[in-house]
Amino acid sequence: MQRFLALGLVGLWLGASGAPAAADEAFPKPPQIAPRVAFWKRVYTEVGTDGGLIHDAADVALVYEVVSLPRSLSPSARERKIRQRKAHYEDILSVLAKGKRSGLDAEQTRVLRLFGETPSRSRLREARRQVRFQLGQADKFRDGVIRMGRWEDYIRGVLSERGLPPGLVALPHVESSYNPEAHSHAGASGLWQFTRSTGRLFMRVDHIVDERRDPFLSSVAAARLLKKNYELTGSWPLAITAYNHGAAGMQRAIRKLGTRDIAAVLDRYDGRSFGFASRNFYCEFLAALEVEQEPERYFGPLRKEGPEEPEIVVLDHYYKVSTLAETFGLSPAAMRRHNPALLQPVWSGQKYAPRGYALRLPRGAARAAPKVVLASVPAGERFGRQVPDREYRVQRGDSLSRIAQRFGVSQRELVALNGLRSAHHIRAGQRLKLPVHGVEARVAAVDEPTRTPEPIPAEGLYRVRRGDSLASISSRFGVGQTDLAELNHLRNRNHIVVGQVLQIPGGAVSARPAPASGEATGVYLVQRGDTLHAIARRFDVSVDALAERNGLRDRHTLRVGQRLYVPGAAPVTVAAAAAPEDSASSGAPEADATPAAAPVLAAGAPTAEGVPPSLPLHPERYRVDADGAARVQPDETLGHLAEWLEVAPDDLRRLNGLRRGDALPLGRRLSLVFARVSVPEFEKRRLEHHRRLQQEFYHRFAVSGTREVVLQRGDTLWKIAQAEVEVPVWLILEYNPDVDLADLRVGQRVLVPRVERRPS
């Protein structure tokens, strides 16, 4: 299923009378679409997956042949036979399209009669291009009717609670034949066939838990999506079609045609992506609904499976799944069968079953209340955090087998952990998560006695890894968070980035002697393009002295914003002037804080050759969070975001509870819709926008210095920028990478660049 637009749940759906409409009123079947519905009933009831129909794609009721595909045939032989039968009818239609009406053989005569008395040549030429094969589904549909008994009562309850038509229970027959393990080539998964992007709007979908695979959780998500589709389209036929084509697409159809009539939309709408699947989706649903309501009429006597009524216990810590299976007396296979949302890394021991996960158990399996049984797990088997991820960036020439061999893991593990569709398709620059073996001893359990902290690295430095926080790093090395933050001059303890190098209190670097009395030591803030040699030349000191003073083990790696102690320089920092705190405010400029001996280079300014920067200095500001949300950045409007997402601005307004005219404050976290555009593509477009802004700015202006401002009550970055001349807000942010737009505080110090217009 293609999932394009999905928005949050708002209120209950009510019919025109104020009450939910009856199923027959909710799902009309106009006479114009009745032949389409009849076709899909044939697919669902007459022909199994050992056969199919050769038919016209535009007029699906025009069926040329029912093809038999014995199961003894190999997949390639089946495909070959389908191609041959399609080519047979294409050849016949080619002859008929040339106007031949006499001397026809029996087969040509039969095909001609399918089109009525006087088909035009153009219609026959068009038909030649529209010969299509549809695989039968009767055996799958029958199996789906039997399987649906496991969740039917639950789904009907979910629909009833939300005021939705009960007939929507038939939709999974169309999507997955009620198979929670179903997957599509487009990446859709589960009973309701959510794609990852749409699923993330309602559920947890990552490499550890994929709630799309859980029939219970995904049913609630589907109800929310369907309700919102109805609110956006005002019609259940269109809302169901939107489940495949997207609500935004259906809204465009309504605007273009000026009608909500489903027959008119299916007949006349010519949207670019409104193809065969979207045009037939509502008719498939109606056919499935009719068959589901009277299954014995089509399949004979059958018995549905009994309802699943699992017991649930919410995990209060992280656990090995093997520990949980043993604790509750279940085999790993039984535990896995009841918890399909847990992915392979959990079952293989690479990851723990996460805290907060609703573990499902067969009713009566636990010897006591599940919560009581869970509490019996020894403290040493309850963990306080997840096994951390390791990552590898794919290099040019890499293959998955080579990467697996390099890290001593299997290709199968890499495919499962990263959700790869194929082991043969990876690209340079792609980040792959690596399995983590034997890490349990490094993951502290909450209720365990305090373990001995890890030794501080000999060089006193630690490079931030994915999943790290200041709290976890301080706990890891047994140091105080405050000491760690102060030593590394962190203005915001919640903002550290992967790859950042931190000094650990008590390590070799942090233990370096303080400046002797009378020693002149300046502090320099590393700018983009700086090297240790360039900084040493600027201050007329040796590279060795600069490296030794700062405890630098790697002289080739500096990061923007890093503070370097410069021996022999004036004892004043680049980042701050020694101005009295009460005199520094957004409205009271003070003397330039830049040392005369160390002019500040513009972060990201054009190089000596005049080439502007190619990327924002802190691209993490423009990334999308794991839950599909992002913070508003300077020079962004709702229109920008909607354009990059290829949705309407009103869609984003509804999703985020905004009204027309509402301000969009910097730092506000907005939920986004990744229906027509992937997350990487959105981030790419967003970065290109900000890159253009930077290029235009640096072609016209240069940074000549900086000053520090202490925030007063009512100050905002926009207000500070307005007090300057030609200083955009994004430039202030680039000079203050630790500033949290959503958490500006009175007394906070902000570095503000000064700019000068370049000569024309």
C-alpha positions in Angstrom: 0.0 0.0 0.0 1.2 3.4 -0.8 0.8 5.7 2.2 1.0 9.4 1.4 -0.8 11.6 3.9 -1.6 10.7 7.5 -2.5 13.2 10.2 -3.4 13.0 13.9 -6.8 12.2 15.4 -9.1 15.1 16.1 -12.6 14.4 17.6 -15.1 11.7 16.6 -16.6 11.3 13.1 -20.3 12.0 12.9 -22.6 11.6 10.1 -24.9 14.4 8.9 -27.4 13.5 11.5 -24.9 13.7 14.3 -24.6 10.0 14.6 -22.4 7.4 12.9 -23.8 6.4 9.5 -24.9 2.9 8.9 -22.5 0.8 6.9 -24.6 0.7 3.7 -25.0 4.5 3.8 -21.2 4.9 4.5 -20.1 2.8 1.5 -22.3 3.5 -1.6 -22.0 1.5 -4.8 -23.0 3.6 -7.7 -24.1 1.7 -10.8 -21.1 3.0 -12.8 -18.6 1.2 -10.6 -20.6 -2.1 -10.1 -18.7 -3.8 -13.0 -15.4 -3.0 -11.2 -16.7 -4.5 -8.0 -17.9 -7.6 -9.8 -14.4 -8.1 -11.3 -12.8 -8.0 -7.8 -15.3 -10.4 -6.4 -14.2 -12.8 -9.1 -10.6 -12.2 -8.1 -11.4 -12.9 -4.4 -13.7 -15.9 -4.8 -13.4 -17.7 -8.2 -9.6 -17.8 -9.0 -6.9 -18.8 -6.6 -3.2 -18.0 -6.6 -2.7 -20.9 -9.0 -4.3 -18.8 -11.8 -5.3 -15.3 -12.8 -7.2 -13.1 -15.2 -6.0 -11.5 -18.4 -8.1 -8.3 -18.6 -8.3 -4.7 -19.8 -6.7 -2.3 -17.3 -9.2 0.6 -18.0 -12.4 -1.6 -18.2 -11.5 -4.3 -15.7 -14.8 -6.1 -16.5 -13.5 -6.9 -19.9 -11.7 -10.2 -19.2 -10.0 -12.0 -22.1 -9.1 -15.3 -20.4 -8.7 -17.1 -17.0 -5.1 -18.4 -17.0 -4.2 -21.6 -15.2 -0.8 -21.5 -13.4 -0.2 -24.9 -11.9 1.9 -24.8 -8.7 4.3 -27.3 -10.2 5.5 -24.5 -12.5 8.6 -22.6 -11.4 8.3 -18.8 -10.8 10.1 -18.1 -14.1 7.9 -20.5 -15.9 4.8 -18.8 -14.5 6.1 -15.4 -15.6 6.9 -16.8 -19.0 3.4 -18.1 -19.5 1.8 -14.8 -18.4 3.9 -12.9 -20.8 3.0 -15.3 -23.6 -0.8 -15.0 -23.0 -0.6 -11.2 -22.8 1.3 -11.1 -26.0 -1.3 -13.4 -27.6 -4.0 -10.8 -27.0 -1.9 -7.9 -27.9 -1.3 -9.4 -31.3 -5.0 -10.0 -31.8 -5.8 -6.4 -30.8 -3.1 -5.1 -33.1 -4.8 -6.9 -36.1 -8.3 -5.7 -35.1 -7.0 -2.1 -34.6 -6.0 -2.0 -38.3 -9.7 -2.4 -39.2 -9.8 -6.0 -40.2 -13.3 -7.4 -39.8 -13.6 -10.2 -42.3 -11.7 -13.5 -42.5 -11.2 -13.5 -38.7 -10.5 -16.8 -37.0 -12.6 -17.9 -34.0 -10.3 -16.4 -31.4 -10.1 -13.0 -33.1 -13.9 -13.0 -33.5 -14.4 -13.8 -29.8 -12.1 -11.0 -28.7 -13.8 -8.5 -31.1 -17.2 -9.3 -29.6 -16.0 -8.5 -26.1 -15.9 -4.8 -27.2 -19.5 -4.7 -28.3 -20.9 -4.1 -31.8 -18.7 -1.3 -33.2 -15.5 -0.7 -31.4 -13.4 2.1 -32.9 -9.8 1.6 -34.0 -8.5 4.0 -31.4 -10.3 2.0 -28.7 -8.7 -1.2 -29.9 -5.2 0.5 -30.1 -5.7 1.7 -26.6 -6.8 -1.8 -25.5 -3.6 -3.2 -26.9 -1.6 -1.1 -24.5 -3.8 -2.0 -21.6 -3.6 -5.8 -21.5 -3.0 -6.7 -17.9 -2.7 -9.8 -15.7 -4.3 -10.0 -12.2 -3.3 -12.9 -10.0 -6.2 -14.7 -8.3 -6.7 -14.3 -4.5 -9.5 -16.8 -3.6 -7.4 -19.1 -1.5 -5.7 -16.2 0.3 -9.0 -14.5 1.0 -10.4 -17.7 2.5 -7.4 -18.1 4.7 -7.8 -14.4 5.7 -11.4 -15.0 6.7 -10.3 -17.8 9.0 -7.4 -15.7 10.4 -9.4 -12.6 11.1 -11.2 -14.3 13.9 -8.1 -13.7 16.0 -8.5 -9.9 15.9 -12.0 -9.3 14.5 -13.7 -8.5 17.8 -10.9 -6.2 18.9 -10.9 -4.3 15.6 -14.7 -3.9 15.7 -14.4 -2.5 19.2 -11.7 0.0 18.1 -13.9 1.1 15.2 -17.0 1.4 17.4 -15.1 3.5 20.1 -14.2 6.0 17.5 -17.6 6.1 15.8 -16.3 4.6 12.5 -18.4 2.3 10.2 -18.0 -1.4 11.2 -17.6 -2.4 7.6 -14.0 -1.0 7.7 -13.1 -4.4 9.3 -12.9 -5.7 5.7 -10.0 -3.4 4.7 -7.2 -5.8 5.9 -8.6 -8.4 3.4 -7.6 -6.0 0.6 -4.3 -5.0 2.2 -2.8 -8.2 3.6 -5.4 -11.0 3.6 -5.3 -10.5 7.4 -1.7 -11.6 7.5 0.3 -9.6 10.1 3.5 -10.9 8.5 2.7 -9.5 5.1 5.3 -7.2 3.4 5.1 -5.3 0.1 7.8 -4.4 -2.4 7.2 -0.8 -1.4 8.1 -1.4 2.2 4.6 -1.6 3.6 4.2 -4.0 6.5 1.6 -5.7 8.7 -2.1 -6.3 8.8 -2.9 -2.8 7.6 0.2 -2.4 5.4 1.6 0.9 6.8 4.7 2.2 5.2 7.5 3.3 7.6 6.9 7.0 7.1 3.2 6.9 7.7 3.6 4.3 10.5 5.9 6.6 12.4 3.1 9.2 12.6 1.2 6.8 14.9 3.5 4.1 16.1 7.1 3.3 17.0 8.9 2.1 13.9 12.7 1.7 14.2 15.3 -1.1 14.1 14.3 -2.5 17.5 10.5 -2.2 17.6 8.1 -2.1 14.6 4.6 -1.7 15.8 3.2 -2.0 12.3 3.6 -5.7 12.8 1.4 -5.7 15.9 -2.2 -6.3 14.8 -3.6 -4.6 18.0 -1.5 -1.4 17.8 -1.6 -1.1 14.1 -5.4 -1.4 14.2 -5.7 1.6 16.4 -3.3 3.5 14.1 -5.4 2.5 11.1 -8.6 3.8 12.8 -6.9 7.1 13.5 -5.7 7.4 9.9 -9.1 6.5 8.4 -10.9 9.0 10.7 -8.6 11.8 9.6 -9.0 10.8 6.0 -12.7 11.2 6.4 -12.4 14.6 8.1 -10.2 15.8 5.2 -12.3 14.4 2.3 -15.9 14.4 3.8 -16.7 11.1 2.1 -16.0 7.5 3.1 -15.4 6.3 -0.5 -12.8 9.1 -0.8 -11.4 8.4 2.7 -10.8 4.8 1.8 -9.3 5.7 -1.6 -7.1 8.1 0.4 -5.8 5.1 2.4 -4.0 4.1 -0.8 -3.6 7.4 -2.6 -3.3 9.9 0.3 -5.8 12.5 1.6 -3.9 15.3 -0.1 -4.4 13.6 -3.5 -8.1 13.2 -2.9 -8.4 16.8 -1.8 -6.8 17.8 -5.1 -9.3 15.6 -7.0 -12.1 17.3 -5.2 -10.8 20.7 -6.1 -10.1 19.8 -9.7 -13.4 18.1 -10.4 -15.6 20.1 -8.1 -17.3 17.0 -6.8 -17.0 14.3 -4.1 -18.8 11.7 -6.2 -16.7 8.6 -6.2 -17.9 7.4 -9.6 -16.9 10.8 -11.2 -13.5 10.7 -9.4 -12.7 7.2 -10.6 -13.8 8.0 -14.1 -12.4 11.5 -14.6 -9.6 12.2 -12.2 -6.2 12.1 -14.0 -3.8 12.8 -11.2 -0.2 12.0 -12.0 0.1 9.2 -9.4 -3.6 8.2 -9.5 -2.9 4.8 -11.2 -4.5 1.4 -11.4 -4.2 0.6 -7.7 -5.7 3.9 -6.5 -8.4 3.9 -9.1 -9.5 0.4 -8.1 -8.9 0.5 -4.3 -12.5 1.5 -3.2 -14.0 -1.1 -5.6 -11.7 -3.8 -4.1 -12.9 -2.8 -0.7 -16.5 -3.0 -1.6 -15.9 -6.5 -3.1 -14.0 -7.6 0.0 -16.9 -6.2 2.2 -19.5 -8.2 0.3 -17.5 -11.4 0.5 -16.6 -11.0 4.1 -20.2 -10.5 5.1 -21.2 -13.9 3.6 -18.0 -16.0 3.4 -19.8 -19.4 3.4 -21.7 -18.4 0.3 -18.5 -18.3 -1.6 -16.2 -20.7 0.3 -18.5 -23.2 1.9 -18.5 -24.0 5.6 -15.5 -22.6 7.5 -14.6 -21.9 11.1 -12.7 -18.7 12.1 -9.9 -18.9 14.6 -10.6 -18.0 18.1 -9.9 -14.5 19.4 -6.6 -13.6 20.8 -6.9 -12.2 24.3 -3.4 -11.8 25.5 -2.3 -10.7 29.0 -0.1 -7.6 28.9 2.7 -6.5 31.2 4.6 -3.2 30.6 8.4 -3.7 31.0 9.8 -1.5 33.7 13.4 -2.0 32.6 15.4 -3.3 29.6 15.4 -7.1 29.5 17.0 -9.9 27.4 14.2 -11.6 25.6 15.6 -15.0 26.7 15.3 -13.9 30.3 11.6 -12.9 29.8 10.8 -16.2 28.0 12.4 -18.2 30.8 10.7 -16.1 33.5 7.3 -16.6 32.1 7.8 -20.3 31.1 7.5 -19.8 27.4 9.6 -21.1 24.5 11.3 -18.3 22.5 9.1 -19.3 19.5 5.9 -18.8 21.6 7.2 -15.5 23.0 8.0 -14.3 19.4 4.6 -15.4 18.1 2.8 -13.1 20.6 5.2 -10.2 20.2 5.7 -9.7 16.4 6.6 -6.0 17.0 10.0 -7.0 18.4 12.5 -7.2 15.6 15.4 -9.6 14.9 18.1 -7.7 16.9 16.0 -8.4 20.0 15.5 -12.1 19.3 19.2 -12.5 18.4 20.3 -10.9 21.6 21.8 -7.8 19.9 19.3 -5.6 21.7 17.1 -5.7 24.8 13.4 -5.7 24.9 12.9 -2.0 25.6 11.6 -0.4 28.7 7.9 0.7 28.3 7.2 -2.1 25.8 3.8 -3.8 26.3 4.8 -7.4 26.4 2.0 -9.8 25.3 1.7 -13.2 26.9 -0.8 -16.1 26.3 -3.6 -15.8 28.8 -2.9 -18.0 31.8 0.7 -18.6 30.9 2.1 -16.8 33.9 1.9 -18.6 37.2 0.8 -15.4 38.9 -0.1 -11.9 37.9 2.4 -11.0 35.1 3.5 -7.9 36.9 4.4 -10.0 40.0 6.2 -12.6 37.9 8.2 -9.8 36.1 9.2 -8.4 39.5 10.9 -11.8 40.3 13.6 -11.2 37.6 16.9 -10.8 39.5 18.3 -7.3 39.6 21.3 -8.4 37.6 19.0 -9.2 34.7 17.3 -5.8 34.7 19.1 -3.2 32.7 18.9 0.6 32.9 19.6 1.4 29.2 19.5 -0.1 25.8 22.5 -1.7 24.2 24.2 1.2 22.3 24.3 1.2 18.6 27.5 1.0 16.7 27.6 2.5 13.2 29.8 2.2 10.1 29.7 4.7 7.2 29.8 2.8 3.9 32.9 3.6 1.8 33.2 3.5 -2.0 33.9 0.0 -3.1 32.4 -1.6 0.1 30.1 -4.6 -0.1 28.0 -6.0 2.7 29.9 -9.3 2.8 33.2 -7.3 3.1 31.8 -5.2 5.9 30.4 -8.3 7.7 33.8 -9.9 7.5 35.6 -6.8 8.7 33.5 -6.6 11.9 33.1 -10.3 12.5 29.3 -10.4 12.0 27.0 -12.1 9.5 25.4 -10.5 6.5 22.0 -11.7 7.7 22.5 -9.8 10.9 23.4 -6.6 9.0 20.3 -7.0 6.7 18.0 -7.6 9.7 19.4 -4.8 11.9 19.3 -2.2 9.1 16.0 -3.2 7.5 17.7 -3.7 4.2 15.6 -5.0 1.3 18.6 -6.6 -0.3 22.1 -7.5 0.7 23.3 -6.3 -2.7 22.2 -2.7 -2.5 24.2 -0.3 -0.2 25.6 3.0 -1.2 28.7 5.1 -0.3 27.9 7.4 2.6 25.1 5.2 4.0 25.3 4.6 7.8 24.9 1.0 8.8 24.1 -0.1 12.3 26.4 -2.9 13.5 25.5 -5.8 15.8 27.0 -5.4 19.3 28.2 -8.7 20.7 28.9 -9.2 24.4 28.0 -5.7 25.6 25.8 -6.8 28.4 28.6 -6.3 30.9 28.9 -2.7 29.8 25.2 -1.9 30.3 24.5 -1.0 34.0 21.3 -2.3 35.5 19.2 0.2 37.5 18.8 -2.0 40.5 22.3 -3.5 40.5 24.8 -2.3 43.1 26.9 0.6 41.7 29.6 -0.8 39.4 33.1 0.5 39.3 33.3 3.3 36.7 35.4 2.7 33.6 38.9 4.0 33.7 39.3 7.5 32.2 41.2 7.3 28.9 44.9 7.9 29.2 44.6 11.0 27.1 41.7 12.3 29.1 39.4 12.7 26.0 36.2 10.9 25.0 34.5 11.1 21.6 30.7 11.3 21.8 28.9 8.3 20.3 25.4 7.8 19.1 23.0 7.5 22.0 25.3 9.2 24.5 24.1 11.9 26.9 26.0 14.0 29.4 24.4 11.9 32.2 25.5 8.6 30.7 29.1 9.8 30.0 29.4 11.1 33.6 28.1 7.9 35.0 30.4 5.8 32.7 33.5 7.5 34.1 32.2 8.3 37.6 32.5 12.1 37.3 30.0 14.8 38.1 27.8 16.2 35.3 28.5 19.8 36.5 32.2 19.2 36.4 32.0 17.7 32.9 29.8 20.5 31.6 32.0 23.3 33.1 35.3 21.8 31.9 34.0 21.6 28.3 32.3 25.0 28.5 28.9 23.4 27.6 26.1 26.1 27.8 23.4 23.5 27.2 23.9 20.2 28.9 21.3 18.6 26.6 23.2 19.4 23.4 26.1 17.3 22.6 26.7 15.9 19.1 28.1 12.6 17.8 31.8 13.0 17.2 32.3 15.8 19.7 35.4 15.4 21.8 34.9 16.0 25.6 37.6 16.4 28.2 37.0 14.1 31.2 37.6 15.6 34.7 40.6 13.9 36.2 42.1 12.8 32.9 45.5 13.8 31.5 44.1 16.8 29.6 42.0 18.2 32.4 44.7 17.6 34.9 47.1 19.9 33.1 48.4 22.7 35.4 46.6 25.9 35.5 48.4 29.0 34.2 51.2 30.1 36.5 50.7 33.4 38.2 51.4 36.1 35.6 51.2 33.7 32.6 49.3 35.2 29.8 46.9 32.7 28.3 44.2 33.7 25.8 41.3 31.5 24.7 40.5 31.1 21.1 37.2 29.8 19.6 37.9 27.6 16.6 36.3 28.8 13.4 35.4 26.9 10.3 38.5 26.2 8.2 41.0 26.6 11.1 43.9 24.3 11.5 46.3 24.0 14.4 49.1 25.3 12.3 47.1 28.3 11.1 46.1 29.2 14.7 49.7 28.8 15.9 51.0 31.2 13.1 48.3 33.7 14.0 49.4 33.9 17.6 53.1 33.4 16.9 53.4 30.3 19.0 54.7 26.9 18.2 52.3 24.1 17.2 53.9 21.9 19.9 53.3 24.5 22.6 49.7 24.9 21.5 49.0 21.2 21.3 50.7 20.5 24.7 48.8 23.3 26.4 45.5 21.9 25.2 46.4 18.2 25.6 45.7 17.5 21.9 46.5 14.0 21.0 45.2 14.4 17.4 46.6 17.6 16.0 44.6 17.3 12.8 41.1 17.2 14.3 39.5 20.5 15.5 35.8 21.2 15.7 34.0 24.5 15.2 33.4 26.1 18.5 36.2 24.3 20.3 38.1 26.5 22.8 41.9 26.5 22.7 44.1 27.9 25.4 46.8 30.0 23.6 50.0 30.5 25.7 51.5 33.9 25.5 48.3 35.6 24.1 46.4 38.3 25.8 44.3 36.9 28.6 41.0 37.5 26.9 38.7 35.1 25.1 37.4 35.3 21.6 33.9 34.3 22.8 33.5 36.8 25.6 34.7 40.2 26.7 35.4 40.8 30.3 32.4 43.2 30.5 30.4 43.6 33.6 27.4 41.3 33.4 24.9 44.0 34.2 26.0 46.1 31.2 25.7 43.3 28.6 22.2 43.3 27.1 20.6 43.0 23.7 20.1 46.7 23.6 23.4 47.9 24.9 26.3 47.2 22.6 29.7 46.9 24.2 33.2 47.0 23.0 34.3 44.4 20.5 35.5 41.4 22.3 37.8 40.2 19.6 41.5 40.3 20.5 43.4 42.5 18.1 46.0 39.9 17.7 43.5 37.3 16.7 40.9 38.5 14.2 37.9 36.3 14.1 37.4 34.6 10.7 33.8 34.4 9.6 32.4 30.9 10.4 31.5 29.5 7.0 32.6 32.7 5.1 34.0 32.4 1.6 37.6 31.2 1.4 40.4 33.2 0.0 39.3 32.1 -3.4 35.9 33.5 -2.8 34.0 30.2 -2.7 31.0 30.3 -0.4 30.3 27.5 2.1 28.6 24.4 0.7 26.8 23.4 3.8 25.4 24.9 7.0 27.9 24.8 9.7 25.7 22.8 12.0 23.5 20.6 9.8 22.1 18.7 12.8 19.8 21.7 13.3 18.1 20.9 10.1 17.7 17.2 10.7 14.4 15.4 11.4 13.9 13.7 14.7 13.2 10.0 14.9 9.5 10.6 15.5 9.1 12.6 12.3 9.2 16.1 13.8 11.6 19.0 13.4 12.2 22.4 15.0 11.5 25.6 13.1 14.7 27.3 12.1 15.3 30.9 11.0 14.1 31.9 7.6 11.6 29.0 7.4 7.9 29.4 7.0 5.1 26.9 6.9 5.0 27.4 3.2 8.7 26.4 2.9 8.1 23.2 4.9 5.0 22.3 2.9 6.8 22.8 -0.4 9.7 20.6 0.6 7.2 17.9 1.8 5.0 18.4 -1.3 1.9 18.8 0.8 -0.5 21.7 1.4 0.3 24.1 4.2 -3.2 23.5 5.6 -2.3 19.9 6.1 0.6 20.9 8.4 -1.6 23.4 10.2 -4.2 20.7 10.9 -1.6 18.2 12.0 0.0 20.7 14.5 -3.2 22.5 15.6 -2.3 25.8 13.9 -4.8 28.3 12.5 -4.2 30.6 9.6 -2.3 33.7 10.7 -0.7 31.9 13.7 2.9 32.9 14.3 5.5 30.2 13.8 8.0 30.8 16.6 11.6 29.8 16.2 12.4 26.5 17.9 8.8 25.3 17.8 8.6 21.5 17.2 6.4 20.6 14.3 5.1 17.2 13.3 5.8 16.6 9.6 4.2 14.4 6.9 6.6 12.1 5.0 4.1 10.8 2.5 5.3 12.0 -0.9 8.9 12.8 0.2 11.4 10.7 2.1 13.1 12.1 5.2 16.5 12.3 3.5 15.0 14.1 0.5 13.3 16.6 2.8 16.5 17.2 4.7 18.4 17.7 1.4 15.9 20.3 0.2 15.9 22.0 3.6 19.7 22.2 3.6 19.8 23.5 0.0 17.5 26.4 1.1 19.8 27.4 4.0 22.9 26.9 1.9 21.5 29.4 -0.6 20.8 31.9 2.2 24.4 31.5 3.4 25.9 31.9 0.0 23.9 35.0 -0.7 24.9 36.5 2.7 28.7 35.7 2.4 28.8 37.2 -1.1 27.6 40.5 0.3 29.0 40.5 3.9 32.0 39.5 6.0 32.2 38.9 9.7 34.5 41.5 11.3 34.2 40.7 15.0 32.0 39.5 17.8 30.5 40.7 21.0 28.8 38.9 23.9 25.2 39.7 25.0 23.6 38.6 28.2 19.9 37.8 27.7 17.4 40.0 29.5 13.7 39.3 30.2 11.8 39.5 26.9 14.9 39.0 24.7 14.8 36.8 21.6 17.4 36.0 19.0 15.3 37.8 16.5 15.2 40.9 18.7 19.0 40.7 19.1 19.5 40.4 15.4 17.2 43.4 14.8 19.5 45.5 17.1 22.5 44.7 14.8 23.1 45.8 11.2 22.5 43.1 8.6 22.9 40.2 11.1 20.6 37.3 10.4 19.3 35.0 13.1 20.9 31.9 11.5 24.3 33.5 11.7 23.9 34.1 15.5 22.9 30.4 15.8 26.0 29.3 13.9 28.2 31.2 16.5 26.3 29.6 19.3 25.9 25.9 18.5 24.8 25.0 22.0 21.9 27.5 22.1 18.5 25.7 22.4 15.9 27.9 20.6 13.2 26.4 22.8 15.1 27.1 26.0 16.4 30.7 26.1 17.0 31.9 29.6 17.5 35.2 31.4 21.3 35.6 32.0 22.3 33.3 29.2 25.3 34.5 27.3 25.1 34.7 23.5 27.9 35.5 21.1 26.8 38.0 18.4 28.9 38.5 15.3 29.5 41.9 13.8 29.3 42.1 10.0 30.6 44.5 7.3 29.4 44.9 3.8 31.9 43.7 1.2 33.1 46.1 -1.4 30.9 45.8 -4.5 
